[in-house]
Amino acid sequence: MRFAAAADAEALRIKGEAELSAIKQQESLGAALEAHPALLRVRELESLRELARNSNARIYIGFAKHAAPKDEDAG
């Protein structure tokens, strides 16, 4: 019983350390992206490339927000 509890505690400790490490990596990445916005664009393009490799992926783009405003008086 003690051995199992010790093993569980060790597993939780290792998991916690891994999560902390992942958070620190994300923080570092966030700082790099903030300092160099072009890196964010590169990540976006890499993500689109990965999506393009998947024939089931669907990409929806909001074209309406880029359309010219309609003239309401033109009827």
N, C-alpha and C positions, 0 to 999 in steps of 0.2 A: 504494500500500500504506500509506504513512504517513498519507495523507488518510483512508482508511477507519479506521485505528486511532485517529486523532484524533477522528473522528466518533463512533466507538464509545465512546471515553473520555468525550466530552462528553455523550453520551446517558446513560451510567451516572451521571455527575455530576448531571445534571438529574433522573434517576429517584431518586437518593439524596436530593436536596433535597426532592423531592415527598413521599417517604416520611417524611422527618423532619418536614416540615410537617404531614402527616396525623397523626403520632404526637403532636405538640404540640397539635393540635386535639382529639384524643381525650383527652389529659391535661387540657386545659382543661374539656372537657365533663364528664369524670369528677369534677373538683373542684366544678363547678357542681351536678351531681346529688347529690354528697355533702352539699353545703351546703344544698341545697333539695330534699328528697325528693319534694315534690309534682311537681317537674319530671320525675322518673323515672316517676311515674304517668301524666303527660301523654304521655310517650314510649310507654308501654305502650298507652295508649288509641289513639294515632296508629297504632301497629303493628297493633292489632286492626282499626281502620278500614280499613287497607290490605288486610289479609287478607280482610275482608268483601267487598271489591270483586272478589276473585278467586273465581270459582265453583268452581275446582278445589282451593282451599285447605281443609285440614282442621285443626280445632283440637281437641285432646284435653285434657280437663280431668280431673285426678285427684280425682274425687268421693269415692273411698274414704277418702282422708285426712281428709275433712271429715265423714264419717259418725260417728254416735254409736257408742261402743264397744259391742260385743255382750255381753250377759250370758251368760257361759259356763255358769252353773248352770241357766239356763232351758231348756237342752237342745235 
